[in-house]
């Protein structure tokens, strides 16, 4: 369900049943002359639309305003919007803290932008990862006071942690594509892989006749894109999200 359309009784059901609450996280960035600037975020949104048909989830309004950087192209006339990570972290912490106060304990942000470096981290995902941890610490102190971990009430912390009751899992950030998918699907920027994925998920975001107008090396393979290739990527991602959120 879309969060902004939910009524309070529906929110209480989602809390009681521990539905996944998912934030589509991304950027607005130049993706060549043939593709929409919202590609990275649209890929997450469209995949969550498919997941929503199969299981109860809460989809938060998407956040497009990440740290796109100007590594691909300067912003003038290209459409890239860059918000520094130092501005993202306070926003994200307040967002996650608010969701925890509402009662959610199964919160996820999913990102596609720059996730070939997800393990090491890049500005947007690092800002949201750190914010999630900070929000949890802040929430636990609000609920239980300073010294909550050292209190006798937390004596079973490690045992509970081993059993899966880890409060630091209440907020998680994930890449849209796992390492296994990256090994079996062309990962690129506005090339064959991303263009194919958009053809499968959001064809209105692609104009293949403009591929020849591209001049960047990173778009050279876009001419080989097809919806069939994109459907293969879509199916792998869908299988991953079923496990991640189910």
C-alpha positions as CSV (number, residue, x, y, z in Angstrom):
1,X,0.0,0.0,0.0
2,X,1.1,3.6,-0.6
3,X,1.8,5.2,2.7
4,X,0.3,8.5,1.7
5,X,-3.0,6.8,0.9
6,X,-3.3,4.7,4.1
7,X,-5.8,5.3,6.8
8,X,-4.8,5.0,10.5
9,X,-6.5,1.7,10.9
10,X,-4.5,0.3,8.0
11,X,-1.3,1.7,9.5
12,X,-2.1,-0.1,12.8
13,X,-2.6,-3.3,10.9
14,X,0.7,-2.9,9.1
15,X,2.4,-2.3,12.5
16,X,0.7,-5.3,14.2
17,X,1.6,-7.6,11.3
18,X,5.1,-6.2,10.9
19,X,4.8,-5.4,7.2
20,X,7.9,-4.2,5.4
21,X,8.0,-0.5,5.1
22,X,10.1,0.4,2.0
23,X,11.6,3.7,0.9
24,X,12.6,3.9,-2.8
25,X,15.9,5.8,-2.5
26,X,17.7,7.4,-5.5
27,X,18.8,10.4,-7.4
28,X,18.1,12.5,-10.5
29,X,21.0,12.1,-12.8
30,X,22.0,12.4,-16.5
31,X,21.6,9.0,-18.2
32,X,22.5,10.0,-21.7
33,X,20.2,11.6,-24.3
34,X,18.0,8.5,-24.5
35,X,16.8,8.0,-21.0
36,X,15.0,9.8,-18.2
37,X,17.0,11.4,-15.4
38,X,15.0,9.5,-12.8
39,X,16.2,6.1,-14.0
40,X,17.9,5.0,-10.8
41,X,14.9,5.8,-8.6
42,X,12.3,4.6,-11.1
43,X,13.9,1.2,-11.3
44,X,13.3,0.8,-7.5
45,X,9.7,2.2,-7.7
46,X,8.7,0.0,-10.6
47,X,10.1,-3.1,-8.9
48,X,8.3,-2.4,-5.7
49,X,5.1,-2.0,-7.7
50,X,5.5,-5.7,-8.7
51,X,6.3,-6.8,-5.2
52,X,3.2,-5.0,-3.9
53,X,1.1,-7.3,-6.0
54,X,2.4,-10.3,-4.2
55,X,2.7,-9.4,-0.6
56,X,1.6,-6.8,1.9
57,X,4.1,-3.9,2.0
58,X,4.0,-0.2,2.8
59,X,5.7,1.9,0.1
60,X,6.8,5.3,1.3
61,X,6.9,8.3,-1.1
62,X,10.1,8.0,-3.1
63,X,13.1,10.1,-2.3
64,X,14.8,11.3,-5.5
65,X,17.2,13.9,-4.1
66,X,20.3,11.9,-3.2
67,X,23.9,12.7,-4.0
68,X,24.0,12.2,-7.7
69,X,27.4,13.8,-8.1
70,X,28.5,15.5,-11.3
71,X,30.9,12.7,-12.2
72,X,28.9,11.8,-15.3
73,X,28.1,15.3,-16.6
74,X,27.9,18.9,-15.3
75,X,24.4,19.8,-14.4
76,X,23.9,22.6,-16.9
77,X,21.4,21.3,-19.4
78,X,21.8,17.7,-18.3
79,X,19.3,17.6,-15.4
80,X,21.5,16.1,-12.7
81,X,20.5,17.2,-9.1
82,X,23.2,16.8,-6.4
83,X,22.5,17.2,-2.7
84,X,25.5,16.7,-0.5
85,X,25.5,13.7,1.8
86,X,26.0,16.0,4.8
87,X,22.5,17.4,4.1
88,X,21.0,13.9,3.6
89,X,22.0,12.4,6.9
90,X,20.0,14.7,9.2
91,X,17.0,14.3,7.0
92,X,17.2,10.5,6.9
93,X,17.8,10.2,10.6
94,X,14.7,12.3,11.4
95,X,12.7,10.3,8.8
96,X,13.7,6.9,10.3
97,X,13.2,8.1,13.9
98,X,9.7,9.2,13.0
99,X,8.9,5.9,11.4
100,X,10.1,4.1,14.5
101,X,8.0,6.3,16.7
102,X,5.0,5.4,14.6
103,X,5.6,1.8,15.4
104,X,7.3,0.3,12.4
105,X,10.1,-2.2,13.1
106,X,10.7,-3.5,9.5
107,X,12.0,-0.5,7.6
108,X,14.0,-0.8,4.4
109,X,15.5,1.7,2.0
110,X,16.4,0.3,-1.5
111,X,18.8,2.1,-3.8
112,X,20.3,1.5,-7.2
113,X,22.6,4.5,-7.7
114,X,26.3,3.7,-7.5
115,X,25.7,0.3,-5.9
116,X,28.6,-1.4,-7.6
117,X,30.4,0.0,-4.6
118,X,27.7,-0.8,-2.1
119,X,29.9,-2.8,0.3
120,X,32.4,0.1,0.7
121,X,29.6,2.6,0.4
122,X,28.9,5.7,-1.6
123,X,27.6,9.1,-0.4
124,X,23.9,8.5,-0.6
125,X,23.7,4.9,0.8
126,X,26.3,5.7,3.5
127,X,24.3,8.7,4.6
128,X,21.2,6.6,5.0
129,X,23.0,3.7,6.6
130,X,24.5,5.9,9.2
131,X,21.2,7.7,9.7
132,X,19.4,4.4,10.3
133,X,21.9,3.4,13.1
134,X,21.7,6.9,14.7
135,X,17.9,6.8,14.6
136,X,17.8,3.4,16.3
137,X,20.2,4.6,19.1
138,X,18.2,7.7,19.5
139,X,14.9,5.8,19.7
140,X,16.2,3.3,22.2
141,X,17.4,6.0,24.5
142,X,14.1,7.8,24.2
143,X,12.2,4.6,25.1
144,X,14.5,3.2,27.7
145,X,16.8,6.0,28.8
146,X,20.6,6.3,28.9
147,X,22.3,3.1,30.0
148,X,19.6,1.0,28.4
149,X,22.1,-1.6,27.1
150,X,23.9,-1.9,30.5
151,X,20.6,-2.3,32.4
152,X,19.7,-5.7,33.8
153,X,16.6,-5.7,31.5
154,X,19.1,-6.1,28.6
155,X,20.8,-9.2,30.1
156,X,19.6,-11.4,27.3
157,X,20.8,-9.0,24.6
158,X,23.3,-11.3,23.0
159,X,21.0,-14.4,23.2
160,X,18.2,-12.3,21.6
161,X,20.6,-11.0,19.0
162,X,21.6,-14.6,18.1
163,X,17.9,-15.5,17.8
164,X,17.3,-12.7,15.4
165,X,15.8,-10.1,17.7
166,X,18.3,-7.4,16.8
167,X,17.0,-3.9,17.1
168,X,19.6,-2.7,14.7
169,X,17.8,-4.7,12.0
170,X,14.8,-2.4,12.4
171,X,16.2,-0.1,9.7
172,X,18.2,-1.5,6.8
173,X,19.5,-0.2,3.4
174,X,19.9,-2.5,0.5
175,X,21.1,-2.3,-3.1
176,X,18.5,-3.2,-5.7
177,X,20.8,-5.7,-7.3
178,X,22.8,-8.3,-5.2
179,X,26.3,-9.4,-6.1
180,X,24.8,-12.6,-7.7
181,X,22.6,-10.4,-10.0
182,X,25.6,-8.2,-10.9
183,X,27.4,-11.4,-11.9
184,X,24.6,-12.4,-14.3
185,X,23.3,-9.1,-15.6
186,X,25.0,-6.2,-17.3
187,X,25.5,-3.5,-14.7
188,X,26.3,-0.1,-16.2
189,X,25.3,3.5,-16.4
190,X,22.8,4.2,-19.2
191,X,24.2,1.3,-21.2
192,X,22.7,-2.0,-22.3
193,X,21.8,-3.1,-18.7
194,X,20.0,0.0,-17.4
195,X,18.4,0.8,-20.7
196,X,17.0,-2.7,-21.0
197,X,15.7,-2.6,-17.4
198,X,13.9,0.6,-18.2
199,X,12.4,-0.8,-21.4
200,X,11.0,-3.7,-19.3
201,X,9.8,-1.6,-16.3
202,X,9.1,1.9,-17.6
203,X,9.3,2.1,-21.4
204,X,8.1,5.7,-21.4
205,X,11.4,6.7,-19.8
206,X,13.4,5.6,-22.9
207,X,13.6,6.9,-26.4
208,X,15.8,4.4,-28.3
209,X,15.9,6.6,-31.4
210,X,18.1,9.0,-29.4
211,X,20.8,6.5,-28.6
212,X,22.8,7.7,-31.6
213,X,22.8,11.2,-30.1
214,X,24.9,9.9,-27.1
215,X,28.6,10.7,-27.0
216,X,29.6,9.1,-23.7
217,X,31.6,5.8,-23.6
218,X,29.2,4.6,-21.0
219,X,26.2,4.6,-23.3
220,X,27.9,2.8,-26.2
221,X,26.3,-0.5,-25.4
222,X,22.8,1.0,-25.1
223,X,22.2,0.2,-28.8
224,X,22.1,-3.5,-27.8
225,X,19.3,-3.0,-25.2
226,X,16.0,-4.8,-25.4
227,X,13.0,-5.4,-23.2
228,X,13.8,-9.1,-23.2
229,X,17.2,-8.5,-21.6
230,X,15.4,-6.2,-19.1
231,X,12.8,-8.8,-18.3
232,X,15.6,-11.2,-17.3
233,X,17.0,-8.5,-14.9
234,X,13.5,-7.7,-13.6
235,X,12.9,-11.4,-12.8
236,X,16.2,-11.8,-10.9
237,X,15.5,-8.6,-8.9
238,X,12.0,-9.7,-8.1
239,X,13.2,-13.0,-6.8
240,X,15.7,-11.1,-4.6
241,X,13.1,-8.7,-3.2
242,X,10.7,-11.5,-2.4
243,X,13.3,-13.1,-0.1
244,X,14.5,-9.7,1.3
245,X,11.1,-8.4,2.2
246,X,9.1,-11.7,2.6
